Amino acid sequence: MSRESLLQARGLRVHRGGALVLDVPALDLRAGEVLALMGPNGAGKSTLLLTLAGLLPHSAGELRFQDGKLDSRTERNDFRRRMTMVFQDPLLFDVTVAENIASGLKLRGVPAAERHPQVVTWARRLGIGDLLNRSALHLSGGEAQRTALARAFVLRPEILFLDEPFSSLDAQAREELIGELGHILAETGTTAVISTHDQGKAVRLAHRLAVMQEGRIIQMGGLREVMNHPESPFVAAYVGMETLLKGQVVTCEGGLIALRLRGSRAPEIQALGEAQPGQTVLVGVRPEHVALSLQTDNSSSVRNAFPGAVTKVIPRGPFFKVELDCGFHLAAYVTAQSLSELDLQPGRQVVASFKATSVHLIRKEGLDSQL
């Protein structure tokens, strides 16, 4: 279902010290969606987030909210009353949790009798209902971030901006809060923009992804589109397509492409799509699309199956990343149960398989210079 545009940026530029640090020709934030800004440190995520929130002045371009320009101070102040911001390190006052949650309502002139039930509601919803009388100085990192989120949601913002909101939390607190935040955003229909360097967090929360590099958005689209169809080697690597191999198209008949990997002793890889014989491409396979077994299943319709040896096993949250030598480097994700059942350890001989539909090809001019 299409959503109406809520916030638009056109020709947005920010200079710092004479250098151009942000250059975004166009961006539309849709009502009710969660947009994740992704990229490494220094990519411009926070700069774009703060500029969209009206907290950082832009040197060129314009911002529009609900199709009205944010030119005058009055317009910008009105916009700020309709959005709120949550930072990586919670900015809490030296008062109780309840007073922190209520602070925005108080500034907006909401009477105390009306503030209290709203504060209690959101404290309970964020799992800190029993901490209302505790000093904000005596909270754990997770409790402090929950307080900051409750303070934001109690204002019923039309847009919520979150700048790396989970980075300072330990693993357990992070996992719990991401899940709860996802439920709240879905239930309330709140429009949100989240900056993060972690594609795992983005996948769990966002409807769309914008991958940034050096102050520019280099690819933006729906979750599946960006994750499974990256347009450049940088995006492919950043969204977790851990197998990236240079190859050459051998044949393309009836939508079935045969590829030969460069410097590889492996058989040809097959993919679906259209390409020209002789064309140089980048071959990408997501690790979660690779299946491991102890022998080839001849009854399977999977077109790509390669014997190989395990070279390394690396814990990755609830999964394990298994690196393989199949005549080319290949990565697969397996569960702890599969790890045990297949006895996966360095030197173990296995068969790695993946469908032709799981092979993504990047065909861009100047590919050699990008690798």
Backbone torsions as a table, in degrees:
resi	resn	phi	psi	omega
1	MET	NA	131.7	179.4
2	SER	-74.1	150.2	-179.9
3	ARG	-120.4	147.1	178.8
4	GLU	-74.1	150.2	-179.3
5	SER	-74.8	131.5	-178.6
6	LEU	-103.7	-44.1	-179.7
7	LEU	-132.0	130.8	-179.5
8	GLN	-123.9	142.4	173.0
9	ALA	-122.3	135.6	178.9
10	ARG	-134.0	127.1	177.5
11	GLY	57.4	36.0	-172.7
12	LEU	-76.3	122.9	178.1
13	ARG	-134.6	143.4	175.6
14	VAL	-131.6	129.0	175.3
15	HIS	-108.4	145.1	176.5
16	ARG	-138.9	120.8	-178.5
17	GLY	60.1	32.3	-179.8
18	GLY	84.4	-8.8	-178.8
19	ALA	-99.5	143.0	177.0
20	LEU	-79.3	115.3	-177.1
21	VAL	-109.8	-9.6	178.3
22	LEU	-149.1	129.0	179.9
23	ASP	-143.2	99.0	-176.9
24	VAL	-123.9	100.2	-178.6
25	PRO	-59.4	-40.3	-177.9
26	ALA	-157.4	139.6	175.6
27	LEU	-153.8	131.3	176.5
28	ASP	-121.5	124.9	175.4
29	LEU	-99.5	122.1	-175.1
30	ARG	-91.4	145.9	-179.7
31	ALA	-60.8	130.0	176.1
32	GLY	84.5	-1.3	-179.1
33	GLU	-96.9	161.9	171.9
34	VAL	-113.7	117.8	179.6
35	LEU	-107.3	126.3	178.8
36	ALA	-104.2	126.9	173.3
37	LEU	-94.6	117.3	-175.1
38	MET	-117.5	151.8	176.1
39	GLY	158.3	164.8	179.7
40	PRO	-72.0	172.9	176.0
41	ASN	-57.2	135.2	179.6
42	GLY	86.1	4.2	-178.6
43	ALA	-75.6	-18.8	-179.8
44	GLY	106.7	10.1	-177.5
45	LYS	-60.2	-53.6	-177.6
46	SER	-66.3	-36.3	178.2
47	THR	-61.7	-45.2	178.4
48	LEU	-65.3	-42.7	-179.4
49	LEU	-59.6	-48.7	-178.5
50	LEU	-66.4	-34.1	178.8
51	THR	-69.8	-43.3	177.4
52	LEU	-62.1	-33.8	-179.5
53	ALA	-79.1	-4.4	-180.0
54	GLY	76.6	15.4	-179.1
55	LEU	-96.7	-9.6	177.9
56	LEU	-131.8	123.3	-177.8
57	PRO	-67.9	144.1	176.5
58	HIS	-103.4	148.4	-176.5
59	SER	-89.9	-14.5	177.3
60	ALA	-156.6	158.4	178.3
61	GLY	93.2	-173.0	-178.5
62	GLU	-144.9	155.2	172.8
63	LEU	-116.6	139.8	177.0
64	ARG	-129.2	135.4	177.4
65	PHE	-119.7	122.1	-175.5
66	GLN	50.2	42.1	175.0
67	ASP	70.8	13.0	174.8
68	GLY	-113.4	134.0	-178.7
69	LYS	-65.7	143.9	176.3
70	LEU	-100.9	67.6	-175.9
71	ASP	-95.1	-47.9	-174.9
72	SER	-85.1	162.2	177.4
73	ARG	-61.9	-37.6	179.7
74	THR	-62.7	-44.2	179.3
75	GLU	-64.3	-41.1	179.9
76	ARG	-68.0	-39.1	179.1
77	ASN	-66.4	-38.5	178.1
78	ASP	-64.2	-40.2	178.5
79	PHE	-62.9	-42.4	-178.8
80	ARG	-64.4	-27.3	176.7
81	ARG	-74.8	-13.0	-177.1
82	ARG	-107.7	4.5	175.8
83	MET	-133.5	167.8	174.9
84	THR	-149.3	162.8	-171.3
85	MET	-129.2	139.1	173.7
86	VAL	-124.4	125.7	-175.4
87	PHE	-97.6	169.2	178.7
88	GLN	-59.4	-45.7	176.0
89	ASP	-104.1	112.5	-176.3
90	PRO	-54.9	131.4	178.2
91	LEU	-96.0	87.7	-176.4
92	LEU	-104.9	148.6	178.0
93	PHE	-84.1	158.5	179.5
94	ASP	-80.8	61.9	177.3
95	VAL	-140.5	-170.9	-178.8
96	THR	-73.4	166.9	176.4
97	VAL	-59.6	-44.1	179.5
98	ALA	-59.4	-43.8	-179.1
99	GLU	-67.7	-34.3	176.1
100	ASN	-64.5	-46.4	-179.2
101	ILE	-63.0	-35.7	-176.4
102	ALA	-82.7	-9.8	-170.3
103	SER	-58.9	-42.1	179.3
104	GLY	-66.6	-40.6	177.3
105	LEU	-62.7	-39.1	179.6
106	LYS	-63.7	-43.6	179.0
107	LEU	-62.9	-28.6	179.4
108	ARG	-89.1	6.3	173.5
109	GLY	80.5	19.1	178.1
110	VAL	-74.4	127.1	-178.8
111	PRO	-59.0	150.0	-177.5
112	ALA	-56.7	-38.4	-178.6
113	ALA	-63.6	-30.0	178.4
114	GLU	-86.1	-29.4	-178.3
115	ARG	-67.0	-43.0	-170.2
116	HIS	-57.5	-51.9	-178.4
117	PRO	-63.6	-32.3	178.6
118	GLN	-68.5	-40.1	178.4
119	VAL	-62.8	-45.5	180.0
120	VAL	-61.9	-43.8	-178.8
121	THR	-58.5	-48.8	-176.3
122	TRP	-76.2	-28.3	175.1
123	ALA	-65.1	-42.3	178.5
124	ARG	-66.7	-39.8	-178.1
125	ARG	-65.1	-31.4	178.5
126	LEU	-94.1	9.1	174.5
127	GLY	75.6	23.2	179.9
128	ILE	-125.4	26.4	-178.5
129	GLY	-61.2	-26.9	-179.3
130	ASP	-90.9	6.6	-177.8
131	LEU	-112.3	9.3	-172.0
132	LEU	-58.0	-33.9	-177.1
133	ASN	-94.9	2.3	-179.8
134	ARG	-81.4	146.4	175.7
135	SER	-67.2	139.5	179.9
136	ALA	-65.2	-17.8	-179.9
137	LEU	-76.5	-11.2	-176.6
138	HIS	-115.1	34.5	179.7
139	LEU	-105.3	150.2	171.1
140	SER	-73.3	171.7	179.4
141	GLY	-59.8	-43.2	179.3
142	GLY	-65.8	-40.8	179.0
143	GLU	-65.3	-39.6	179.3
144	ALA	-64.8	-42.1	-179.5
145	GLN	-69.4	-34.1	175.8
146	ARG	-64.5	-38.0	177.4
147	THR	-64.0	-43.2	179.0
148	ALA	-63.4	-39.7	178.8
149	LEU	-68.4	-40.1	177.3
150	ALA	-62.3	-40.8	178.2
151	ARG	-62.8	-34.0	178.9
152	ALA	-74.6	-48.8	-175.7
153	PHE	-69.5	-28.0	-179.4
154	VAL	-64.0	-21.5	178.4
155	LEU	-82.6	-5.6	-178.3
156	ARG	50.8	58.5	-176.6
157	PRO	-68.3	149.2	174.2
158	GLU	-79.3	-28.4	174.1
159	ILE	-136.3	131.9	176.6
160	LEU	-111.6	123.9	177.6
161	PHE	-105.6	129.4	-179.2
162	LEU	-127.2	120.7	-177.3
163	ASP	-104.7	102.0	-179.5
164	GLU	46.2	55.1	-171.1
165	PRO	-70.5	-11.1	-176.2
166	PHE	-114.6	-4.0	-170.3
167	SER	-62.6	-31.6	-175.7
168	SER	-91.0	4.6	-176.7
169	LEU	-95.7	153.9	174.4
170	ASP	-74.3	167.5	-170.8
171	ALA	-57.5	-45.0	-177.4
172	GLN	-66.5	-46.5	179.7
173	ALA	-62.3	-38.4	-179.7
174	ARG	-63.7	-48.2	-178.3
175	GLU	-62.2	-43.7	-179.2
176	GLU	-63.8	-44.2	-175.4
177	LEU	-71.5	-36.7	177.7
178	ILE	-60.5	-44.9	179.3
179	GLY	-61.5	-44.7	-178.8
180	GLU	-68.1	-39.7	179.0
181	LEU	-63.9	-40.1	177.9
182	GLY	-59.1	-42.9	178.3
183	HIS	-63.7	-43.3	-177.7
184	ILE	-65.8	-44.0	179.5
185	LEU	-61.6	-40.7	179.7
186	ALA	-68.0	-42.4	-177.2
187	GLU	-69.0	-39.6	-176.2
188	THR	-88.0	-17.5	-177.1
189	GLY	68.3	24.1	-178.2
190	THR	-69.9	133.1	173.7
191	THR	-76.0	133.9	-175.5
192	ALA	-143.2	148.9	171.7
193	VAL	-124.2	125.2	-177.5
194	ILE	-122.2	127.9	172.3
195	SER	-97.4	135.1	-179.7
196	THR	-157.5	149.5	174.0
197	HIS	-97.6	-0.5	-174.2
198	ASP	-108.7	110.3	-178.3
199	GLN	-65.7	-23.5	178.5
200	GLY	-63.9	-40.6	178.1
201	LYS	-68.1	-42.1	-178.3
202	ALA	-60.7	-43.4	-178.0
203	VAL	-61.0	-36.0	-176.7
204	ARG	-76.7	-22.3	-172.5
205	LEU	-114.6	-30.0	-165.5
206	ALA	-94.1	152.6	168.4
207	HIS	-90.9	-35.8	178.8
208	ARG	-131.3	152.7	178.4
209	LEU	-119.1	141.7	171.9
210	ALA	-125.9	110.5	-179.2
211	VAL	-90.7	127.8	-174.3
212	MET	-114.1	148.3	175.7
213	GLN	-150.5	125.0	176.9
214	GLU	51.7	46.6	174.3
215	GLY	79.7	8.0	-178.5
216	ARG	-127.3	148.8	172.3
217	ILE	-86.1	114.8	-176.0
218	ILE	-97.8	-15.0	170.2
219	GLN	-160.6	135.0	177.6
220	MET	-139.7	137.2	179.7
221	GLY	177.6	-173.6	178.1
222	GLY	-64.5	163.0	-175.1
223	LEU	-55.5	-54.2	-177.3
224	ARG	-66.2	-37.2	-178.4
225	GLU	-60.7	-50.1	-176.7
226	VAL	-72.5	-40.5	-177.2
227	MET	-68.0	-39.6	-174.5
228	ASN	-101.2	-13.8	-178.3
229	HIS	-134.9	58.4	177.8
230	PRO	-63.1	147.3	-174.7
231	GLU	-98.1	-3.7	-179.9
232	SER	-149.9	160.6	176.4
233	PRO	-58.3	-36.9	-179.9
234	PHE	-62.0	-49.3	-179.4
235	VAL	-64.1	-42.7	-179.7
236	ALA	-57.1	-47.6	-179.7
237	ALA	-66.7	-37.5	-174.8
238	TYR	-72.1	-33.0	-178.8
239	VAL	-90.3	12.7	170.4
240	GLY	92.1	17.9	174.1
241	MET	-83.3	84.4	-165.3
242	GLU	-77.2	-14.3	173.0
243	THR	-102.4	111.2	178.8
244	LEU	-130.8	116.9	-172.8
245	LEU	-132.5	137.4	176.3
246	LYS	-82.3	134.3	-178.9
247	GLY	-145.2	179.2	-179.5
248	GLN	-135.0	137.6	179.8
249	VAL	-72.5	125.6	177.9
250	VAL	-92.7	-52.9	178.7
251	THR	-142.5	159.3	173.0
252	CYS	-145.7	105.6	-176.9
253	GLU	-133.5	124.5	178.0
254	GLY	61.0	31.3	179.2
255	GLY	82.4	1.1	177.3
256	LEU	-104.4	121.7	-176.4
257	ILE	-104.2	132.8	172.9
258	ALA	-105.1	130.8	-175.2
259	LEU	-123.1	140.5	174.2
260	ARG	-110.5	125.5	179.5
261	LEU	-80.3	140.5	-179.5
262	ARG	-73.0	136.9	176.8
263	GLY	64.0	23.8	-175.5
264	SER	-115.3	147.4	174.9
265	ARG	-97.7	8.4	-177.4
266	ALA	-80.2	157.4	172.2
267	PRO	-64.4	176.2	-179.7
268	GLU	-68.9	149.9	174.0
269	ILE	-99.9	141.9	179.6
270	GLN	-111.6	139.5	-179.8
271	ALA	-138.1	165.0	176.1
272	LEU	-104.1	144.8	178.7
273	GLY	140.8	-159.6	178.9
274	GLU	-128.6	137.2	178.4
275	ALA	-160.2	163.3	-179.7
276	GLN	-98.3	132.0	175.7
277	PRO	-53.5	135.7	-177.9
278	GLY	91.4	-11.1	-178.5
279	GLN	-70.3	134.7	174.8
280	THR	-84.2	131.4	-177.8
281	VAL	-136.5	164.8	170.2
282	LEU	-105.2	126.1	-177.3
283	VAL	-98.6	121.9	-178.8
284	GLY	-121.8	138.7	176.4
285	VAL	-136.7	126.1	177.5
286	ARG	-73.3	140.7	-176.7
287	PRO	-63.0	-29.5	-179.9
288	GLU	-74.6	-9.5	178.2
289	HIS	-94.1	0.4	-178.5
290	VAL	-100.5	126.5	178.2
291	ALA	-105.0	142.9	179.2
292	LEU	-115.9	140.8	177.1
293	SER	-148.1	173.9	-178.9
294	LEU	-93.0	-11.7	177.4
295	GLN	-153.9	159.4	-179.4
296	THR	-71.0	134.3	176.4
297	ASP	-95.1	100.3	-176.6
298	ASN	-68.0	-17.5	-179.6
299	SER	-86.0	-7.7	-176.2
300	SER	-77.2	150.4	176.5
301	SER	-88.4	1.0	-180.0
302	VAL	-66.0	125.9	-174.1
303	ARG	-85.0	-20.2	-176.7
304	ASN	-114.5	111.0	177.6
305	ALA	-140.2	123.8	-173.9
306	PHE	-133.4	128.7	172.6
307	PRO	-70.1	146.2	179.7
308	GLY	-164.4	178.4	-179.3
309	ALA	-121.4	140.3	175.2
310	VAL	-69.3	130.6	177.5
311	THR	-108.1	-27.1	-177.5
312	LYS	-160.8	146.6	175.0
313	VAL	-125.5	125.0	-174.5
314	ILE	-127.5	124.7	176.0
315	PRO	-62.7	134.9	177.2
316	ARG	-135.8	81.5	-179.0
317	GLY	61.8	-125.7	-179.1
318	PRO	-77.9	-5.4	-178.1
319	PHE	-119.0	178.1	174.2
320	PHE	-126.8	134.9	174.7
321	LYS	-90.4	125.3	179.4
322	VAL	-110.8	119.2	177.4
323	GLU	-95.4	137.3	-172.0
324	LEU	-129.9	151.0	170.4
325	ASP	-110.2	104.2	179.2
326	CYS	-112.7	27.6	-169.6
327	GLY	90.5	-10.2	172.2
328	PHE	-151.8	160.0	-180.0
329	HIS	-75.7	134.5	178.9
330	LEU	-142.1	139.4	178.5
331	ALA	-117.8	142.6	178.6
332	ALA	-137.1	150.3	173.5
333	TYR	-106.5	135.0	177.6
334	VAL	-134.1	159.8	175.5
335	THR	-81.9	167.3	177.2
336	ALA	-61.3	-35.4	179.1
337	GLN	-64.2	-45.7	179.0
338	SER	-64.9	-37.2	179.1
339	LEU	-58.7	-42.7	-178.9
340	SER	-74.0	-46.4	-175.9
341	GLU	-63.6	-36.9	-179.0
342	LEU	-90.1	-4.0	-179.4
343	ASP	53.1	51.5	-175.9
344	LEU	-77.8	114.8	177.2
345	GLN	-153.4	160.0	-178.1
346	PRO	-49.7	131.0	-179.5
347	GLY	97.6	-16.6	-178.5
348	ARG	-65.4	131.8	178.7
349	GLN	-88.7	128.0	-178.9
350	VAL	-140.1	174.6	172.2
351	VAL	-116.4	123.9	178.4
352	ALA	-103.1	132.1	-178.0
353	SER	-136.0	150.1	176.1
354	PHE	-156.3	151.2	-176.3
355	LYS	-75.4	157.4	175.1
356	ALA	-62.5	-30.6	179.8
357	THR	-71.6	-15.1	-179.9
358	SER	-87.6	-5.7	-178.8
359	VAL	-90.5	122.6	178.7
360	HIS	-107.8	134.6	-179.8
361	LEU	-111.6	132.7	173.6
362	ILE	-105.6	117.0	-179.2
363	ARG	-118.8	95.6	178.9
364	LYS	-133.8	148.6	175.7
365	GLU	-64.5	145.7	177.6
366	GLY	74.6	24.1	-177.2
367	LEU	-60.5	-38.0	-178.8
368	ASP	-59.3	-36.1	-177.3
369	SER	-75.4	-15.2	-178.5
370	GLN	-91.2	-10.9	-173.9
371	LEU	-105.4	NA	NA
